[in-house]
Amino acid sequence: MSTSEKTLAAQGFYNSFPRKGGSAPRATHYCPGCGHGIIHKLIAEALSELEIQDRTVVLSPVGCSVFAYYYFDCGNIQAAHGRAPAVGTAVKRACQNAVVVSYQGDGDLCSIGFNETFHAANRGEGMVIFFVNNSVYGMTGGQMAPTTLLGQKTTTSPFGRDAENDGYPMRVCEILNQLPAPVYIERCSLSDSKKIMQARKAVKKALRIQKENKGFAFVELLSPCPTNTKKAPVDAADYVKETLEEVYPPGCFRDLSEEREAIKRRDAVFDKDSLDSLYSDDGVLTSEIQENAQYDLRSIKVAGFGGQGVLSLGLFLARTAQYSGRHVTWYPSYGPEQRGGTANCSVVVSGTDIGSPVVSTPDCLIAMNEPALQKFAGTVSAGGTIMYDVSVPPPELTNDDIKLMAVPAFRIASDNGMERAANTAMIGALAASDFLEIPKEKFLYILDMLFAGKPEILKKNQEIFSAAYDWMSEF
């Protein structure tokens, strides 16, 4: 490194910033007078002084700071818009020794990312969030942000922000200060050199809290944005002092750093044996897959109303196939449908590896009601099977190669004293059809397992399964 490069170099930064190319090796991409460069320097110096660069991961989501990884000489992760605190939670939970720094602007944090920030603070996650508040969306053209002041003109509020139409500016420090978990919350300003020195202390304190693993810290930094406020750099700094600080007064809202103890969570483990143990079935279902290239892939779509046991039916089939040593996937599709709308799930069973759990053209459709039958009947593959309740009108098909099976599922379930178990009747009918080529005993074993400890319900379901099985055997 040349003497001039050493003079330009700052602790905590890379020696050059390739973002600007060879012609400007130490220039940032920020506009003249922007506060991001100042904040970067405060953070970088603190990382170096605290000797935590090797432990630090800086998260930079969408915004003016999106290229932070070009500057900070530490670990860096690019996060999706607003999701930095969620990514930071994962990093910290996986590596307790990491110093997690989330660097976010007011548009990113206050708008799309506020939920992530609020809940990370409420959990007391071990991270510091540096929140850059310049009262406007900087990178995307100066639109109104959640922090935009009343009366402030932006590209999307050309007549000024109106409380009745747009709501009020969000004071994030005040909101987070209502939560018991955060250790440190402070708002600083970059309006003059004295206040920048105060911000320097706040930045270092927040990072020290992370070094000592004491929990969640939040530092808001009021920053000038000359470009989008259409002011000269000096005037932009004066605007922060005379206007922003009136709405967002600087100050320390909370500092519990001396009394809080270091957080110690259980060590994260990622070895295969530990994960297998965590997700094992304790021998209830065999995990030994029996490779069988002769057993062709079979795909099933189960559909109906929420509450008809559609997802449970599919899961039952998946568990039975797993217990039989097959490769299997179960893929549900529902939302509010689970409470009465349409719901469906896909099950794929194979003797070899399964490429995808998605079923667009099922080999077998189990339709529990007419809307499901109408929606999916036309998707069944040539030579496939459609099973539906006998009370439903048969579908109109253009393909004569599809086998229709009208099963009296609801009648069988009702005759055996449990109408809501029509899904069990469909399982019994499918088992007897030999579509899956799985012995009846395997289905009954899963039935016993699912209703263990509920003898009356088990007995009813056994009767319904057997009645449907016998009916299908004579079909």
Number of C-alpha atoms within 10 A of each C-alpha: 8 7 8 8 13 10 9 12 15 15 17 23 23 17 18 19 19 16 16 14 11 10 8 12 15 21 15 19 16 15 14 13 20 19 25 24 17 15 21 18 18 21 22 22 20 23 27 17 13 12 13 19 22 13 16 22 24 25 26 26 26 22 20 20 21 18 17 21 21 17 23 24 21 19 17 18 17 17 19 15 18 26 24 28 31 19 18 27 19 12 19 18 16 14 15 18 16 23 28 30 26 25 25 29 32 29 29 25 31 24 16 13 22 18 16 19 23 18 15 20 26 16 16 20 26 31 31 30 27 22 23 26 31 26 29 26 25 22 17 12 13 20 20 23 25 23 23 27 22 15 13 16 19 21 14 13 17 12 11 17 22 15 12 7 7 14 12 15 18 19 15 23 21 14 10 19 18 10 15 11 17 27 25 23 25 22 25 27 29 25 24 13 10 11 15 18 15 15 25 20 15 23 28 19 18 29 25 20 24 24 23 15 21 26 25 24 31 27 22 27 28 27 28 30 29 22 18 20 19 11 16 14 18 13 16 23 25 17 19 23 20 12 13 24 16 10 14 24 15 19 14 14 13 15 16 14 19 9 9 13 12 15 13 9 8 7 10 11 11 10 8 9 9 11 11 11 10 10 8 13 11 10 8 11 18 15 16 12 16 13 14 14 11 9 14 12 18 17 25 27 28 27 30 26 21 19 16 22 22 26 24 16 22 27 19 21 24 22 21 25 25 21 22 20 19 27 23 24 23 20 18 19 13 14 12 10 15 19 13 13 13 21 24 24 23 24 26 27 24 22 19 18 15 13 8 9 17 17 17 14 18 25 22 25 26 30 27 28 19 18 15 20 24 15 12 20 24 14 17 23 18 14 12 20 21 23 22 27 22 16 15 16 13 17 16 9 11 8 12 9 12 18 13 15 18 16 25 21 30 23 19 24 25 15 12 16 14 16 18 14 23 28 27 28 29 29 23 28 27 22 25 24 16 12 15 20 13 17 13 16 11 16 22 17 14 19 20 16 13 12 14 11 10 10 11 10 13 17 14 17 26 19 18 31 31 22 20 27 22 14 17 19 14 7 12
